[in-house]
Amino acid sequence: MARSVIATVLEAFNAMQEEAKTIVDGVAVSGGIATLAGWLPDITALLTIIWLSLRIWESDTVQGWVNNDGSD
């Protein structure tokens, strides 16, 4: 069950345009700062952590590490 939910989220995430991802990055960082300042509830921090984790996971560097077959 959890595996299919994660796969669905990653599939939807990969379908987003890069411009939309950049906008959401800005919103996530702003939300994280606002949460630290005490202006927004803790759920905002959780959503920020999830979003930025997905962005880091999809980066070329991390994907290079994950998909490295050891042939170097």
PDB file with one MODEL, atoms N, CA, C and O in Angstrom:
MODEL        1
ATOM      1  N   MET A   1       0.823  -1.194   0.000  1.00  0.00           N
ATOM      2  CA  MET A   1       0.000   0.000   0.000  1.00  0.00           C
ATOM      3  C   MET A   1       0.865   1.255   0.000  1.00  0.00           C
ATOM      4  O   MET A   1       0.714   2.123  -0.860  1.00  0.00           O
ATOM      5  N   ALA A   2       1.780   1.345   0.978  1.00  0.00           N
ATOM      6  CA  ALA A   2       2.632   2.541   1.061  1.00  0.00           C
ATOM      7  C   ALA A   2       3.508   2.666  -0.175  1.00  0.00           C
ATOM      8  O   ALA A   2       3.780   3.774  -0.637  1.00  0.00           O
ATOM      9  N   ARG A   3       3.944   1.549  -0.705  1.00  0.00           N
ATOM     10  CA  ARG A   3       4.791   1.561  -1.900  1.00  0.00           C
ATOM     11  C   ARG A   3       4.041   2.169  -3.086  1.00  0.00           C
ATOM     12  O   ARG A   3       4.623   2.936  -3.853  1.00  0.00           O
ATOM     13  N   SER A   4       2.766   1.838  -3.245  1.00  0.00           N
ATOM     14  CA  SER A   4       1.997   2.373  -4.361  1.00  0.00           C
ATOM     15  C   SER A   4       1.714   3.870  -4.177  1.00  0.00           C
ATOM     16  O   SER A   4       1.657   4.611  -5.158  1.00  0.00           O
ATOM     17  N   VAL A   5       1.538   4.314  -2.939  1.00  0.00           N
ATOM     18  CA  VAL A   5       1.319   5.732  -2.679  1.00  0.00           C
ATOM     19  C   VAL A   5       2.582   6.513  -3.026  1.00  0.00           C
ATOM     20  O   VAL A   5       2.518   7.554  -3.681  1.00  0.00           O
ATOM     21  N   ILE A   6       3.725   6.004  -2.582  1.00  0.00           N
ATOM     22  CA  ILE A   6       4.994   6.668  -2.884  1.00  0.00           C
ATOM     23  C   ILE A   6       5.234   6.704  -4.385  1.00  0.00           C
ATOM     24  O   ILE A   6       5.655   7.730  -4.921  1.00  0.00           O
ATOM     25  N   ALA A   7       4.971   5.596  -5.068  1.00  0.00           N
ATOM     26  CA  ALA A   7       5.153   5.551  -6.511  1.00  0.00           C
ATOM     27  C   ALA A   7       4.242   6.545  -7.212  1.00  0.00           C
ATOM     28  O   ALA A   7       4.657   7.181  -8.181  1.00  0.00           O
ATOM     29  N   THR A   8       3.016   6.691  -6.744  1.00  0.00           N
ATOM     30  CA  THR A   8       2.074   7.633  -7.335  1.00  0.00           C
ATOM     31  C   THR A   8       2.541   9.068  -7.132  1.00  0.00           C
ATOM     32  O   THR A   8       2.466   9.885  -8.050  1.00  0.00           O
ATOM     33  N   VAL A   9       3.025   9.376  -5.926  1.00  0.00           N
ATOM     34  CA  VAL A   9       3.512  10.727  -5.647  1.00  0.00           C
ATOM     35  C   VAL A   9       4.725  11.042  -6.513  1.00  0.00           C
ATOM     36  O   VAL A   9       4.806  12.128  -7.089  1.00  0.00           O
ATOM     37  N   LEU A  10       5.662  10.114  -6.613  1.00  0.00           N
ATOM     38  CA  LEU A  10       6.855  10.343  -7.430  1.00  0.00           C
ATOM     39  C   LEU A  10       6.508  10.485  -8.905  1.00  0.00           C
ATOM     40  O   LEU A  10       7.128  11.278  -9.613  1.00  0.00           O
ATOM     41  N   GLU A  11       5.535   9.732  -9.371  1.00  0.00           N
ATOM     42  CA  GLU A  11       5.096   9.828 -10.764  1.00  0.00           C
ATOM     43  C   GLU A  11       4.490  11.205 -11.048  1.00  0.00           C
ATOM     44  O   GLU A  11       4.777  11.815 -12.079  1.00  0.00           O
ATOM     45  N   ALA A  12       3.660  11.684 -10.138  1.00  0.00           N
ATOM     46  CA  ALA A  12       3.059  13.013 -10.298  1.00  0.00           C
ATOM     47  C   ALA A  12       4.131  14.089 -10.217  1.00  0.00           C
ATOM     48  O   ALA A  12       4.093  15.063 -10.968  1.00  0.00           O
ATOM     49  N   PHE A  13       5.078  13.918  -9.319  1.00  0.00           N
ATOM     50  CA  PHE A  13       6.170  14.875  -9.156  1.00  0.00           C
ATOM     51  C   PHE A  13       7.008  14.964 -10.423  1.00  0.00           C
ATOM     52  O   PHE A  13       7.379  16.061 -10.841  1.00  0.00           O
ATOM     53  N   ASN A  14       7.309  13.840 -11.034  1.00  0.00           N
ATOM     54  CA  ASN A  14       8.122  13.821 -12.246  1.00  0.00           C
ATOM     55  C   ASN A  14       7.402  14.429 -13.443  1.00  0.00           C
ATOM     56  O   ASN A  14       8.044  14.861 -14.400  1.00  0.00           O
ATOM     57  N   ALA A  15       6.069  14.465 -13.395  1.00  0.00           N
ATOM     58  CA  ALA A  15       5.292  15.016 -14.504  1.00  0.00           C
ATOM     59  C   ALA A  15       5.213  16.546 -14.458  1.00  0.00           C
ATOM     60  O   ALA A  15       4.786  17.169 -15.430  1.00  0.00           O
ATOM     61  N   MET A  16       5.620  17.154 -13.343  1.00  0.00           N
ATOM     62  CA  MET A  16       5.552  18.616 -13.207  1.00  0.00           C
ATOM     63  C   MET A  16       6.577  19.299 -14.103  1.00  0.00           C
ATOM     64  O   MET A  16       7.656  18.762 -14.351  1.00  0.00           O
ATOM     65  N   GLN A  17       6.234  20.472 -14.578  1.00  0.00           N
ATOM     66  CA  GLN A  17       7.158  21.295 -15.352  1.00  0.00           C
ATOM     67  C   GLN A  17       8.220  21.867 -14.421  1.00  0.00           C
ATOM     68  O   GLN A  17       7.949  22.111 -13.245  1.00  0.00           O
ATOM     69  N   GLU A  18       9.411  22.078 -14.931  1.00  0.00           N
ATOM     70  CA  GLU A  18      10.510  22.600 -14.118  1.00  0.00           C
ATOM     71  C   GLU A  18      10.187  23.988 -13.554  1.00  0.00           C
ATOM     72  O   GLU A  18      10.586  24.307 -12.434  1.00  0.00           O
ATOM     73  N   GLU A  19       9.468  24.810 -14.321  1.00  0.00           N
ATOM     74  CA  GLU A  19       9.105  26.136 -13.841  1.00  0.00           C
ATOM     75  C   GLU A  19       8.194  26.042 -12.622  1.00  0.00           C
ATOM     76  O   GLU A  19       8.347  26.806 -11.669  1.00  0.00           O
ATOM     77  N   ALA A  20       7.252  25.110 -12.651  1.00  0.00           N
ATOM     78  CA  ALA A  20       6.348  24.922 -11.512  1.00  0.00           C
ATOM     79  C   ALA A  20       7.121  24.443 -10.287  1.00  0.00           C
ATOM     80  O   ALA A  20       6.840  24.862  -9.164  1.00  0.00           O
ATOM     81  N   LYS A  21       8.091  23.567 -10.509  1.00  0.00           N
ATOM     82  CA  LYS A  21       8.908  23.084  -9.396  1.00  0.00           C
ATOM     83  C   LYS A  21       9.700  24.223  -8.769  1.00  0.00           C
ATOM     84  O   LYS A  21       9.850  24.271  -7.548  1.00  0.00           O
ATOM     85  N   THR A  22      10.205  25.134  -9.583  1.00  0.00           N
ATOM     86  CA  THR A  22      10.968  26.272  -9.067  1.00  0.00           C
ATOM     87  C   THR A  22      10.083  27.177  -8.216  1.00  0.00           C
ATOM     88  O   THR A  22      10.507  27.664  -7.168  1.00  0.00           O
ATOM     89  N   ILE A  23       8.860  27.396  -8.668  1.00  0.00           N
ATOM     90  CA  ILE A  23       7.921  28.218  -7.899  1.00  0.00           C
ATOM     91  C   ILE A  23       7.614  27.549  -6.564  1.00  0.00           C
ATOM     92  O   ILE A  23       7.617  28.209  -5.524  1.00  0.00           O
ATOM     93  N   VAL A  24       7.352  26.260  -6.586  1.00  0.00           N
ATOM     94  CA  VAL A  24       7.055  25.547  -5.349  1.00  0.00           C
ATOM     95  C   VAL A  24       8.281  25.522  -4.431  1.00  0.00           C
ATOM     96  O   VAL A  24       8.135  25.548  -3.209  1.00  0.00           O
ATOM     97  N   ASP A  25       9.485  25.473  -5.004  1.00  0.00           N
ATOM     98  CA  ASP A  25      10.711  25.561  -4.191  1.00  0.00           C
ATOM     99  C   ASP A  25      10.717  26.860  -3.393  1.00  0.00           C
ATOM    100  O   ASP A  25      10.997  26.856  -2.195  1.00  0.00           O
ATOM    101  N   GLY A  26      10.411  27.958  -4.055  1.00  0.00           N
ATOM    102  CA  GLY A  26      10.374  29.249  -3.380  1.00  0.00           C
ATOM    103  C   GLY A  26       9.329  29.293  -2.281  1.00  0.00           C
ATOM    104  O   GLY A  26       9.575  29.825  -1.198  1.00  0.00           O
ATOM    105  N   VAL A  27       8.161  28.732  -2.565  1.00  0.00           N
ATOM    106  CA  VAL A  27       7.096  28.683  -1.560  1.00  0.00           C
ATOM    107  C   VAL A  27       7.526  27.810  -0.384  1.00  0.00           C
ATOM    108  O   VAL A  27       7.258  28.144   0.770  1.00  0.00           O
ATOM    109  N   ALA A  28       8.194  26.689  -0.675  1.00  0.00           N
ATOM    110  CA  ALA A  28       8.631  25.790   0.397  1.00  0.00           C
ATOM    111  C   ALA A  28       9.668  26.446   1.294  1.00  0.00           C
ATOM    112  O   ALA A  28       9.593  26.339   2.518  1.00  0.00           O
ATOM    113  N   VAL A  29      10.623  27.118   0.695  1.00  0.00           N
ATOM    114  CA  VAL A  29      11.647  27.796   1.497  1.00  0.00           C
ATOM    115  C   VAL A  29      11.009  28.919   2.322  1.00  0.00           C
ATOM    116  O   VAL A  29      11.319  29.073   3.504  1.00  0.00           O
ATOM    117  N   SER A  30      10.130  29.696   1.708  1.00  0.00           N
ATOM    118  CA  SER A  30       9.432  30.761   2.442  1.00  0.00           C
ATOM    119  C   SER A  30       8.600  30.178   3.575  1.00  0.00           C
ATOM    120  O   SER A  30       8.563  30.731   4.674  1.00  0.00           O
ATOM    121  N   GLY A  31       7.940  29.073   3.308  1.00  0.00           N
ATOM    122  CA  GLY A  31       7.145  28.411   4.345  1.00  0.00           C
ATOM    123  C   GLY A  31       8.004  27.895   5.483  1.00  0.00           C
ATOM    124  O   GLY A  31       7.618  27.975   6.649  1.00  0.00           O
ATOM    125  N   GLY A  32       9.172  27.363   5.142  1.00  0.00           N
ATOM    126  CA  GLY A  32      10.085  26.894   6.174  1.00  0.00           C
ATOM    127  C   GLY A  32      10.572  28.023   7.058  1.00  0.00           C
ATOM    128  O   GLY A  32      10.643  27.878   8.279  1.00  0.00           O
ATOM    129  N   ILE A  33      10.905  29.143   6.448  1.00  0.00           N
ATOM    130  CA  ILE A  33      11.356  30.318   7.211  1.00  0.00           C
ATOM    131  C   ILE A  33      10.216  30.849   8.084  1.00  0.00           C
ATOM    132  O   ILE A  33      10.426  31.191   9.248  1.00  0.00           O
ATOM    133  N   ALA A  34       9.014  30.915   7.516  1.00  0.00           N
ATOM    134  CA  ALA A  34       7.860  31.393   8.281  1.00  0.00           C
ATOM    135  C   ALA A  34       7.548  30.467   9.452  1.00  0.00           C
ATOM    136  O   ALA A  34       7.149  30.931  10.520  1.00  0.00           O
ATOM    137  N   THR A  35       7.728  29.164   9.259  1.00  0.00           N
ATOM    138  CA  THR A  35       7.507  28.218  10.350  1.00  0.00           C
ATOM    139  C   THR A  35       8.525  28.428  11.458  1.00  0.00           C
ATOM    140  O   THR A  35       8.181  28.417  12.639  1.00  0.00           O
ATOM    141  N   LEU A  36       9.785  28.619  11.070  1.00  0.00           N
ATOM    142  CA  LEU A  36      10.822  28.876  12.072  1.00  0.00           C
ATOM    143  C   LEU A  36      10.543  30.170  12.840  1.00  0.00           C
ATOM    144  O   LEU A  36      10.843  30.267  14.030  1.00  0.00           O
ATOM    145  N   ALA A  37       9.979  31.142  12.168  1.00  0.00           N
ATOM    146  CA  ALA A  37       9.658  32.412  12.821  1.00  0.00           C
ATOM    147  C   ALA A  37       8.394  32.302  13.680  1.00  0.00           C
ATOM    148  O   ALA A  37       8.067  33.233  14.417  1.00  0.00           O
ATOM    149  N   GLY A  38       7.690  31.186  13.592  1.00  0.00           N
ATOM    150  CA  GLY A  38       6.495  30.984  14.396  1.00  0.00           C
ATOM    151  C   GLY A  38       5.233  31.531  13.779  1.00  0.00           C
ATOM    152  O   GLY A  38       4.215  31.649  14.462  1.00  0.00           O
ATOM    153  N   TRP A  39       5.272  31.871  12.499  1.00  0.00           N
ATOM    154  CA  TRP A  39       4.109  32.456  11.837  1.00  0.00           C
ATOM    155  C   TRP A  39       3.153  31.416  11.277  1.00  0.00           C
ATOM    156  O   TRP A  39       1.972  31.702  11.077  1.00  0.00           O
ATOM    157  N   LEU A  40       3.653  30.206  11.021  1.00  0.00           N
ATOM    158  CA  LEU A  40       2.820  29.159  10.434  1.00  0.00           C
ATOM    159  C   LEU A  40       2.881  27.904  11.302  1.00  0.00           C
ATOM    160  O   LEU A  40       3.820  27.737  12.080  1.00  0.00           O
ATOM    161  N   PRO A  41       1.895  27.027  11.177  1.00  0.00           N
ATOM    162  CA  PRO A  41       1.884  25.811  11.997  1.00  0.00           C
ATOM    163  C   PRO A  41       2.967  24.815  11.575  1.00  0.00           C
ATOM    164  O   PRO A  41       3.582  24.937  10.515  1.00  0.00           O
ATOM    165  N   ASP A  42       3.173  23.836  12.442  1.00  0.00           N
ATOM    166  CA  ASP A  42       4.226  22.841  12.221  1.00  0.00           C
ATOM    167  C   ASP A  42       4.007  22.008  10.963  1.00  0.00           C
ATOM    168  O   ASP A  42       4.971  21.489  10.399  1.00  0.00           O
ATOM    169  N   ILE A  43       2.778  21.869  10.516  1.00  0.00           N
ATOM    170  CA  ILE A  43       2.510  21.085   9.305  1.00  0.00           C
ATOM    171  C   ILE A  43       3.246  21.682   8.112  1.00  0.00           C
ATOM    172  O   ILE A  43       3.641  20.961   7.196  1.00  0.00           O
ATOM    173  N   THR A  44       3.427  22.987   8.125  1.00  0.00           N
ATOM    174  CA  THR A  44       4.158  23.647   7.041  1.00  0.00           C
ATOM    175  C   THR A  44       5.601  23.169   6.996  1.00  0.00           C
ATOM    176  O   THR A  44       6.156  22.950   5.920  1.00  0.00           O
ATOM    177  N   ALA A  45       6.203  23.010   8.167  1.00  0.00           N
ATOM    178  CA  ALA A  45       7.574  22.503   8.220  1.00  0.00           C
ATOM    179  C   ALA A  45       7.637  21.087   7.666  1.00  0.00           C
ATOM    180  O   ALA A  45       8.566  20.748   6.934  1.00  0.00           O
ATOM    181  N   LEU A  46       6.659  20.263   8.007  1.00  0.00           N
ATOM    182  CA  LEU A  46       6.630  18.894   7.503  1.00  0.00           C
ATOM    183  C   LEU A  46       6.505  18.876   5.985  1.00  0.00           C
ATOM    184  O   LEU A  46       7.225  18.136   5.315  1.00  0.00           O
ATOM    185  N   LEU A  47       5.604  19.679   5.440  1.00  0.00           N
ATOM    186  CA  LEU A  47       5.438  19.742   3.987  1.00  0.00           C
ATOM    187  C   LEU A  47       6.698  20.269   3.304  1.00  0.00           C
ATOM    188  O   LEU A  47       7.054  19.815   2.216  1.00  0.00           O
ATOM    189  N   THR A  48       7.370  21.225   3.940  1.00  0.00           N
ATOM    190  CA  THR A  48       8.620  21.755   3.396  1.00  0.00           C
ATOM    191  C   THR A  48       9.683  20.678   3.354  1.00  0.00           C
ATOM    192  O   THR A  48      10.389  20.543   2.355  1.00  0.00           O
ATOM    193  N   ILE A  49       9.805  19.912   4.422  1.00  0.00           N
ATOM    194  CA  ILE A  49      10.794  18.829   4.469  1.00  0.00           C
ATOM    195  C   ILE A  49      10.500  17.793   3.387  1.00  0.00           C
ATOM    196  O   ILE A  49      11.415  17.329   2.707  1.00  0.00           O
ATOM    197  N   ILE A  50       9.230  17.429   3.225  1.00  0.00           N
ATOM    198  CA  ILE A  50       8.860  16.447   2.199  1.00  0.00           C
ATOM    199  C   ILE A  50       9.201  16.974   0.808  1.00  0.00           C
ATOM    200  O   ILE A  50       9.815  16.263   0.013  1.00  0.00           O
ATOM    201  N   TRP A  51       8.812  18.210   0.506  1.00  0.00           N
ATOM    202  CA  TRP A  51       9.057  18.783  -0.819  1.00  0.00           C
ATOM    203  C   TRP A  51      10.551  18.865  -1.137  1.00  0.00           C
ATOM    204  O   TRP A  51      10.997  18.430  -2.199  1.00  0.00           O
ATOM    205  N   LEU A  52      11.310  19.425  -0.205  1.00  0.00           N
ATOM    206  CA  LEU A  52      12.744  19.584  -0.468  1.00  0.00           C
ATOM    207  C   LEU A  52      13.446  18.235  -0.539  1.00  0.00           C
ATOM    208  O   LEU A  52      14.423  18.092  -1.273  1.00  0.00           O
ATOM    209  N   SER A  53      12.970  17.246   0.206  1.00  0.00           N
ATOM    210  CA  SER A  53      13.542  15.895   0.110  1.00  0.00           C
ATOM    211  C   SER A  53      13.304  15.305  -1.277  1.00  0.00           C
ATOM    212  O   SER A  53      14.192  14.672  -1.848  1.00  0.00           O
ATOM    213  N   LEU A  54      12.101  15.514  -1.818  1.00  0.00           N
ATOM    214  CA  LEU A  54      11.821  15.036  -3.177  1.00  0.00           C
ATOM    215  C   LEU A  54      12.718  15.733  -4.192  1.00  0.00           C
ATOM    216  O   LEU A  54      13.217  15.095  -5.118  1.00  0.00           O
ATOM    217  N   ARG A  55      12.927  17.043  -4.026  1.00  0.00           N
ATOM    218  CA  ARG A  55      13.780  17.789  -4.957  1.00  0.00           C
ATOM    219  C   ARG A  55      15.226  17.303  -4.896  1.00  0.00           C
ATOM    220  O   ARG A  55      15.887  17.167  -5.925  1.00  0.00           O
ATOM    221  N   ILE A  56      15.710  17.043  -3.685  1.00  0.00           N
ATOM    222  CA  ILE A  56      17.072  16.531  -3.539  1.00  0.00           C
ATOM    223  C   ILE A  56      17.171  15.139  -4.144  1.00  0.00           C
ATOM    224  O   ILE A  56      18.148  14.826  -4.825  1.00  0.00           O
ATOM    225  N   TRP A  57      16.163  14.297  -3.899  1.00  0.00           N
ATOM    226  CA  TRP A  57      16.169  12.926  -4.424  1.00  0.00           C
ATOM    227  C   TRP A  57      16.229  12.912  -5.949  1.00  0.00           C
ATOM    228  O   TRP A  57      16.908  12.064  -6.528  1.00  0.00           O
ATOM    229  N   GLU A  58      15.536  13.831  -6.603  1.00  0.00           N
ATOM    230  CA  GLU A  58      15.500  13.825  -8.063  1.00  0.00           C
ATOM    231  C   GLU A  58      16.711  14.508  -8.700  1.00  0.00           C
ATOM    232  O   GLU A  58      16.855  14.489  -9.922  1.00  0.00           O
ATOM    233  N   SER A  59      17.581  15.112  -7.887  1.00  0.00           N
ATOM    234  CA  SER A  59      18.740  15.816  -8.445  1.00  0.00           C
ATOM    235  C   SER A  59      19.661  14.850  -9.186  1.00  0.00           C
ATOM    236  O   SER A  59      19.718  13.659  -8.877  1.00  0.00           O
ATOM    237  N   ASP A  60      20.373  15.384 -10.159  1.00  0.00           N
ATOM    238  CA  ASP A  60      21.282  14.558 -10.961  1.00  0.00           C
ATOM    239  C   ASP A  60      22.354  13.899 -10.104  1.00  0.00           C
ATOM    240  O   ASP A  60      22.739  12.759 -10.366  1.00  0.00           O
ATOM    241  N   THR A  61      22.835  14.594  -9.093  1.00  0.00           N
ATOM    242  CA  THR A  61      23.883  14.041  -8.232  1.00  0.00           C
ATOM    243  C   THR A  61      23.393  12.814  -7.483  1.00  0.00           C
ATOM    244  O   THR A  61      24.045  11.770  -7.511  1.00  0.00           O
ATOM    245  N   VAL A  62      22.261  12.925  -6.820  1.00  0.00           N
ATOM    246  CA  VAL A  62      21.734  11.792  -6.048  1.00  0.00           C
ATOM    247  C   VAL A  62      21.347  10.657  -6.981  1.00  0.00           C
ATOM    248  O   VAL A  62      21.618   9.494  -6.681  1.00  0.00           O
ATOM    249  N   GLN A  63      20.726  10.969  -8.096  1.00  0.00           N
ATOM    250  CA  GLN A  63      20.356   9.917  -9.033  1.00  0.00           C
ATOM    251  C   GLN A  63      21.598   9.223  -9.599  1.00  0.00           C
ATOM    252  O   GLN A  63      21.564   8.027  -9.890  1.00  0.00           O
ATOM    253  N   GLY A  64      22.690   9.970  -9.754  1.00  0.00           N
ATOM    254  CA  GLY A  64      23.946   9.359 -10.179  1.00  0.00           C
ATOM    255  C   GLY A  64      24.472   8.380  -9.146  1.00  0.00           C
ATOM    256  O   GLY A  64      24.980   7.313  -9.493  1.00  0.00           O
ATOM    257  N   TRP A  65      24.350   8.744  -7.867  1.00  0.00           N
ATOM    258  CA  TRP A  65      24.777   7.839  -6.799  1.00  0.00           C
ATOM    259  C   TRP A  65      23.905   6.575  -6.753  1.00  0.00           C
ATOM    260  O   TRP A  65      24.409   5.462  -6.600  1.00  0.00           O
ATOM    261  N   VAL A  66      22.590   6.774  -6.888  1.00  0.00           N
ATOM    262  CA  VAL A  66      21.659   5.651  -6.778  1.00  0.00           C
ATOM    263  C   VAL A  66      21.799   4.709  -7.971  1.00  0.00           C
ATOM    264  O   VAL A  66      21.757   3.489  -7.809  1.00  0.00           O
ATOM    265  N   ASN A  67      21.964   5.265  -9.154  1.00  0.00           N
ATOM    266  CA  ASN A  67      22.008   4.465 -10.365  1.00  0.00           C
ATOM    267  C   ASN A  67      23.417   4.030 -10.756  1.00  0.00           C
ATOM    268  O   ASN A  67      23.610   3.428 -11.813  1.00  0.00           O
ATOM    269  N   ASN A  68      24.403   4.329  -9.911  1.00  0.00           N
ATOM    270  CA  ASN A  68      25.781   3.944 -10.190  1.00  0.00           C
ATOM    271  C   ASN A  68      25.889   2.414 -10.152  1.00  0.00           C
ATOM    272  O   ASN A  68      25.564   1.786  -9.144  1.00  0.00           O
ATOM    273  N   ASP A  69      26.343   1.835 -11.244  1.00  0.00           N
ATOM    274  CA  ASP A  69      26.450   0.372 -11.301  1.00  0.00           C
ATOM    275  C   ASP A  69      27.838  -0.113 -10.883  1.00  0.00           C
ATOM    276  O   ASP A  69      28.116  -1.310 -10.971  1.00  0.00           O
ATOM    277  N   GLY A  70      28.703   0.773 -10.439  1.00  0.00           N
ATOM    278  CA  GLY A  70      30.016   0.379  -9.962  1.00  0.00           C
ATOM    279  C   GLY A  70      31.023   0.126 -11.063  1.00  0.00           C
ATOM    280  O   GLY A  70      32.064  -0.481 -10.809  1.00  0.00           O
ATOM    281  N   SER A  71      30.750   0.569 -12.267  1.00  0.00           N
ATOM    282  CA  SER A  71      31.655   0.314 -13.404  1.00  0.00           C
ATOM    283  C   SER A  71      32.734   1.363 -13.546  1.00  0.00           C
ATOM    284  O   SER A  71      33.464   1.359 -14.537  1.00  0.00           O
ATOM    285  N   ASP A  72      32.861   2.279 -12.568  1.00  0.00           N
ATOM    286  CA  ASP A  72      33.878   3.338 -12.647  1.00  0.00           C
ATOM    287  C   ASP A  72      35.271   2.783 -12.549  1.00  0.00           C
ATOM    288  O   ASP A  72      36.241   3.539 -12.598  1.00  0.00           O
TER     289      ASP A  72
ENDMDL
END
